[in-house]
């Protein structure tokens, strides 16, 4: 039984920041563009565990999917959120509290059109330091 979860991807702010040392912050314009581009280009983007998608090349471990983002929604004043269909294991680990936070990584920087794109999202067990605070999953609505 798979379930849909609302995952935080980026917060709304007037000073955009997509650096790896901070939680992503997008302006309304950026957030709307990223959501629209996703709708036009992507069928789904992976949600992994502990940012393993980017770490697998260096640690040699597999990067199993905890779920798949199938839609992005921009909420003015709040931020960018992904509707993620979680795997059985991913849903179970969120439900049990084993993974309490979510974070997102923007890969590839700007596209040819000058727009940013979402690389992947991750379930993480703890805050990655004050400069990169994932949003707690207990603040989410379950669809």
C-alpha atoms as an extended CHARMM CRD file, in Angstrom:
* protein
*
       143  EXT
         1         1  UNK       CA              0.0000000000        0.0000000000        0.0000000000  PROA      1               0.0000000000
         2         2  UNK       CA              1.7340000000        3.1460000000       -1.2140000000  PROA      2               0.0000000000
         3         3  UNK       CA              0.7520000000        6.5660000000        0.0120000000  PROA      3               0.0000000000
         4         4  UNK       CA              1.2300000000       10.1350000000       -1.1500000000  PROA      4               0.0000000000
         5         5  UNK       CA              3.1220000000       12.5900000000        1.0380000000  PROA      5               0.0000000000
         6         6  UNK       CA              3.6710000000       16.3280000000        0.6610000000  PROA      6               0.0000000000
         7         7  UNK       CA              7.4530000000       16.8930000000        0.7630000000  PROA      7               0.0000000000
         8         8  UNK       CA              9.0440000000       20.3260000000        1.2650000000  PROA      8               0.0000000000
         9         9  UNK       CA             11.3830000000       21.1900000000       -1.6220000000  PROA      9               0.0000000000
        10        10  UNK       CA             12.1970000000       24.8690000000       -1.0230000000  PROA      10              0.0000000000
        11        11  UNK       CA             11.0290000000       27.7770000000        1.1170000000  PROA      11              0.0000000000
        12        12  UNK       CA              9.6200000000       31.0570000000       -0.2020000000  PROA      12              0.0000000000
        13        13  UNK       CA             11.8770000000       34.0790000000        0.2470000000  PROA      13              0.0000000000
        14        14  UNK       CA             12.9450000000       37.3230000000       -1.3860000000  PROA      14              0.0000000000
        15        15  UNK       CA             16.6500000000       36.3690000000       -1.3000000000  PROA      15              0.0000000000
        16        16  UNK       CA             16.9950000000       33.1840000000       -3.3670000000  PROA      16              0.0000000000
        17        17  UNK       CA             19.5950000000       30.6110000000       -2.3540000000  PROA      17              0.0000000000
        18        18  UNK       CA             20.1570000000       27.2210000000       -3.9580000000  PROA      18              0.0000000000
        19        19  UNK       CA             23.6350000000       26.5560000000       -2.5590000000  PROA      19              0.0000000000
        20        20  UNK       CA             24.3250000000       23.1500000000       -1.0420000000  PROA      20              0.0000000000
        21        21  UNK       CA             25.1360000000       24.7540000000        2.3330000000  PROA      21              0.0000000000
        22        22  UNK       CA             21.6340000000       26.1590000000        2.8540000000  PROA      22              0.0000000000
        23        23  UNK       CA             18.0570000000       24.9570000000        2.6500000000  PROA      23              0.0000000000
        24        24  UNK       CA             16.7810000000       26.0280000000       -0.7920000000  PROA      24              0.0000000000
        25        25  UNK       CA             15.0070000000       29.3870000000       -0.8940000000  PROA      25              0.0000000000
        26        26  UNK       CA             13.1440000000       30.4830000000       -4.0270000000  PROA      26              0.0000000000
        27        27  UNK       CA             11.3710000000       33.6400000000       -5.1080000000  PROA      27              0.0000000000
        28        28  UNK       CA              7.7770000000       33.3110000000       -6.2970000000  PROA      28              0.0000000000
        29        29  UNK       CA              8.9340000000       33.6880000000       -9.9000000000  PROA      29              0.0000000000
        30        30  UNK       CA             11.5410000000       30.9180000000       -9.5610000000  PROA      30              0.0000000000
        31        31  UNK       CA              9.1650000000       28.5780000000       -7.7430000000  PROA      31              0.0000000000
        32        32  UNK       CA              6.4210000000       29.0130000000      -10.3210000000  PROA      32              0.0000000000
        33        33  UNK       CA              8.8760000000       28.3950000000      -13.1860000000  PROA      33              0.0000000000
        34        34  UNK       CA             10.3230000000       25.2560000000      -11.5830000000  PROA      34              0.0000000000
        35        35  UNK       CA              6.8440000000       23.8520000000      -10.9310000000  PROA      35              0.0000000000
        36        36  UNK       CA              5.7460000000       24.6070000000      -14.4940000000  PROA      36              0.0000000000
        37        37  UNK       CA              8.9290000000       23.1720000000      -16.0230000000  PROA      37              0.0000000000
        38        38  UNK       CA              8.4890000000       19.9880000000      -13.9970000000  PROA      38              0.0000000000
        39        39  UNK       CA              4.9380000000       19.6090000000      -15.2550000000  PROA      39              0.0000000000
        40        40  UNK       CA              6.1150000000       19.9660000000      -18.8570000000  PROA      40              0.0000000000
        41        41  UNK       CA              9.2820000000       17.8340000000      -18.7130000000  PROA      41              0.0000000000
        42        42  UNK       CA              9.3380000000       15.3240000000      -15.8590000000  PROA      42              0.0000000000
        43        43  UNK       CA              7.1610000000       12.3380000000      -15.1640000000  PROA      43              0.0000000000
        44        44  UNK       CA              8.8170000000       11.7100000000      -11.7930000000  PROA      44              0.0000000000
        45        45  UNK       CA             11.9080000000       12.5430000000       -9.7150000000  PROA      45              0.0000000000
        46        46  UNK       CA             13.3940000000       10.2130000000       -7.1290000000  PROA      46              0.0000000000
        47        47  UNK       CA             13.1700000000       10.6530000000       -3.3720000000  PROA      47              0.0000000000
        48        48  UNK       CA             16.0930000000        8.7920000000       -1.8170000000  PROA      48              0.0000000000
        49        49  UNK       CA             17.4490000000        8.1740000000        1.6750000000  PROA      49              0.0000000000
        50        50  UNK       CA             20.1960000000       10.3770000000        3.1490000000  PROA      50              0.0000000000
        51        51  UNK       CA             21.1500000000       12.0390000000       -0.1800000000  PROA      51              0.0000000000
        52        52  UNK       CA             22.5510000000        8.7310000000       -1.4080000000  PROA      52              0.0000000000
        53        53  UNK       CA             21.8360000000        9.6040000000       -5.0640000000  PROA      53              0.0000000000
        54        54  UNK       CA             24.7450000000       12.0530000000       -4.9890000000  PROA      54              0.0000000000
        55        55  UNK       CA             26.9080000000        9.9780000000       -2.6060000000  PROA      55              0.0000000000
        56        56  UNK       CA             26.7430000000        6.5910000000       -4.3690000000  PROA      56              0.0000000000
        57        57  UNK       CA             29.6230000000        7.4220000000       -6.7230000000  PROA      57              0.0000000000
        58        58  UNK       CA             31.9760000000        7.9740000000       -3.7850000000  PROA      58              0.0000000000
        59        59  UNK       CA             30.7660000000        5.3480000000       -1.2910000000  PROA      59              0.0000000000
        60        60  UNK       CA             29.8010000000        2.5950000000       -3.7490000000  PROA      60              0.0000000000
        61        61  UNK       CA             26.4860000000        1.8930000000       -2.0170000000  PROA      61              0.0000000000
        62        62  UNK       CA             23.1700000000        1.6010000000       -3.8960000000  PROA      62              0.0000000000
        63        63  UNK       CA             20.6670000000        4.4640000000       -3.8720000000  PROA      63              0.0000000000
        64        64  UNK       CA             17.2210000000        2.8890000000       -3.4520000000  PROA      64              0.0000000000
        65        65  UNK       CA             14.1220000000        5.0000000000       -3.9490000000  PROA      65              0.0000000000
        66        66  UNK       CA             11.9980000000        5.9040000000       -0.9370000000  PROA      66              0.0000000000
        67        67  UNK       CA              9.4550000000        7.3340000000       -3.3470000000  PROA      67              0.0000000000
        68        68  UNK       CA              8.9050000000        9.3750000000       -6.4970000000  PROA      68              0.0000000000
        69        69  UNK       CA              7.8340000000       13.0050000000       -6.8140000000  PROA      69              0.0000000000
        70        70  UNK       CA              5.0990000000       13.1100000000       -9.4260000000  PROA      70              0.0000000000
        71        71  UNK       CA              3.9950000000       16.7500000000       -9.1140000000  PROA      71              0.0000000000
        72        72  UNK       CA              5.3940000000       20.0490000000       -7.8360000000  PROA      72              0.0000000000
        73        73  UNK       CA              3.2320000000       22.7970000000       -6.3650000000  PROA      73              0.0000000000
        74        74  UNK       CA              4.2360000000       26.3660000000       -5.5420000000  PROA      74              0.0000000000
        75        75  UNK       CA              2.4240000000       27.7760000000       -2.5040000000  PROA      75              0.0000000000
        76        76  UNK       CA              2.8560000000       31.5620000000       -2.2570000000  PROA      76              0.0000000000
        77        77  UNK       CA              4.2620000000       32.5840000000        1.1030000000  PROA      77              0.0000000000
        78        78  UNK       CA              5.2260000000       28.9980000000        1.9280000000  PROA      78              0.0000000000
        79        79  UNK       CA              7.3580000000       27.4540000000       -0.7850000000  PROA      79              0.0000000000
        80        80  UNK       CA              7.7240000000       24.6320000000       -3.2680000000  PROA      80              0.0000000000
        81        81  UNK       CA              6.2670000000       21.2400000000       -2.3610000000  PROA      81              0.0000000000
        82        82  UNK       CA              6.3840000000       17.8810000000       -4.0690000000  PROA      82              0.0000000000
        83        83  UNK       CA              3.5960000000       15.3380000000       -4.1210000000  PROA      83              0.0000000000
        84        84  UNK       CA              5.5560000000       12.1270000000       -3.5900000000  PROA      84              0.0000000000
        85        85  UNK       CA              4.2570000000        8.5870000000       -3.9710000000  PROA      85              0.0000000000
        86        86  UNK       CA              6.2180000000        6.7320000000       -1.2930000000  PROA      86              0.0000000000
        87        87  UNK       CA              7.2670000000        3.0990000000       -1.5310000000  PROA      87              0.0000000000
        88        88  UNK       CA              6.0270000000        0.7440000000        1.1770000000  PROA      88              0.0000000000
        89        89  UNK       CA              9.3670000000        1.0060000000        2.9550000000  PROA      89              0.0000000000
        90        90  UNK       CA              9.5800000000        4.7950000000        2.5520000000  PROA      90              0.0000000000
        91        91  UNK       CA              6.0690000000        5.2880000000        3.9050000000  PROA      91              0.0000000000
        92        92  UNK       CA              6.7660000000        2.9330000000        6.8000000000  PROA      92              0.0000000000
        93        93  UNK       CA              9.9950000000        4.7340000000        7.7520000000  PROA      93              0.0000000000
        94        94  UNK       CA              8.2540000000        8.1290000000        7.7340000000  PROA      94              0.0000000000
        95        95  UNK       CA              5.3290000000        6.7400000000        9.7260000000  PROA      95              0.0000000000
        96        96  UNK       CA              7.6130000000        5.2040000000       12.3480000000  PROA      96              0.0000000000
        97        97  UNK       CA              9.5980000000        8.4200000000       12.7690000000  PROA      97              0.0000000000
        98        98  UNK       CA             12.8470000000        6.8550000000       11.5030000000  PROA      98              0.0000000000
        99        99  UNK       CA             13.1050000000        9.6920000000        8.9770000000  PROA      99              0.0000000000
       100       100  UNK       CA             11.8820000000       12.9950000000       10.3910000000  PROA      100             0.0000000000
       101       101  UNK       CA             13.1170000000       15.5170000000        7.8130000000  PROA      101             0.0000000000
       102       102  UNK       CA             13.1980000000       16.1040000000        4.0780000000  PROA      102             0.0000000000
       103       103  UNK       CA             15.6080000000       18.0910000000        1.9450000000  PROA      103             0.0000000000
       104       104  UNK       CA             16.1010000000       18.7350000000       -1.7520000000  PROA      104             0.0000000000
       105       105  UNK       CA             19.1020000000       19.1090000000       -4.0350000000  PROA      105             0.0000000000
       106       106  UNK       CA             19.1690000000       21.2060000000       -7.1760000000  PROA      106             0.0000000000
       107       107  UNK       CA             21.5650000000       19.6200000000       -9.6530000000  PROA      107             0.0000000000
       108       108  UNK       CA             23.0920000000       21.0590000000      -12.7910000000  PROA      108             0.0000000000
       109       109  UNK       CA             22.6320000000       24.6710000000      -11.7840000000  PROA      109             0.0000000000
       110       110  UNK       CA             20.9370000000       26.6750000000      -14.4650000000  PROA      110             0.0000000000
       111       111  UNK       CA             19.4370000000       25.0950000000      -17.5420000000  PROA      111             0.0000000000
       112       112  UNK       CA             19.9760000000       26.5650000000      -21.0010000000  PROA      112             0.0000000000
       113       113  UNK       CA             16.9240000000       28.7560000000      -20.4360000000  PROA      113             0.0000000000
       114       114  UNK       CA             18.5010000000       30.2510000000      -17.3190000000  PROA      114             0.0000000000
       115       115  UNK       CA             16.2320000000       28.2950000000      -14.9960000000  PROA      115             0.0000000000
       116       116  UNK       CA             17.1020000000       26.0430000000      -12.0870000000  PROA      116             0.0000000000
       117       117  UNK       CA             15.8410000000       22.4690000000      -11.9700000000  PROA      117             0.0000000000
       118       118  UNK       CA             15.1890000000       20.0230000000       -9.1700000000  PROA      118             0.0000000000
       119       119  UNK       CA             17.7010000000       17.1650000000       -9.1030000000  PROA      119             0.0000000000
       120       120  UNK       CA             16.2700000000       14.9350000000       -6.3810000000  PROA      120             0.0000000000
       121       121  UNK       CA             14.8220000000       14.9730000000       -2.8800000000  PROA      121             0.0000000000
       122       122  UNK       CA             15.9040000000       13.0160000000        0.1730000000  PROA      122             0.0000000000
       123       123  UNK       CA             14.5330000000       11.7310000000        3.4270000000  PROA      123             0.0000000000
       124       124  UNK       CA             17.0680000000       12.5680000000        6.1350000000  PROA      124             0.0000000000
       125       125  UNK       CA             17.2690000000       11.5650000000        9.7810000000  PROA      125             0.0000000000
       126       126  UNK       CA             18.5100000000       14.8190000000       11.2110000000  PROA      126             0.0000000000
       127       127  UNK       CA             19.1250000000       18.4340000000       10.4450000000  PROA      127             0.0000000000
       128       128  UNK       CA             22.2640000000       18.8550000000        8.3700000000  PROA      128             0.0000000000
       129       129  UNK       CA             23.4770000000       21.8280000000       10.4180000000  PROA      129             0.0000000000
       130       130  UNK       CA             21.9810000000       25.2380000000       10.9280000000  PROA      130             0.0000000000
       131       131  UNK       CA             22.7970000000       26.3500000000        7.3840000000  PROA      131             0.0000000000
       132       132  UNK       CA             20.8680000000       23.4740000000        5.8590000000  PROA      132             0.0000000000
       133       133  UNK       CA             17.7890000000       22.9020000000        8.0060000000  PROA      133             0.0000000000
       134       134  UNK       CA             15.4030000000       20.3840000000        6.4150000000  PROA      134             0.0000000000
       135       135  UNK       CA             11.7280000000       20.9640000000        7.1050000000  PROA      135             0.0000000000
       136       136  UNK       CA             10.2920000000       18.4690000000        9.6240000000  PROA      136             0.0000000000
       137       137  UNK       CA              8.0530000000       15.8790000000        8.0340000000  PROA      137             0.0000000000
       138       138  UNK       CA              5.5410000000       16.1780000000       10.8680000000  PROA      138             0.0000000000
       139       139  UNK       CA              4.5360000000       19.5550000000        9.4060000000  PROA      139             0.0000000000
       140       140  UNK       CA              3.2510000000       17.8380000000        6.2840000000  PROA      140             0.0000000000
       141       141  UNK       CA             -0.1990000000       16.9240000000        5.0960000000  PROA      141             0.0000000000
       142       142  UNK       CA             -0.6700000000       13.3400000000        3.9720000000  PROA      142             0.0000000000
       143       143  UNK       CA             -2.7390000000       13.2490000000        0.8140000000  PROA      143             0.0000000000
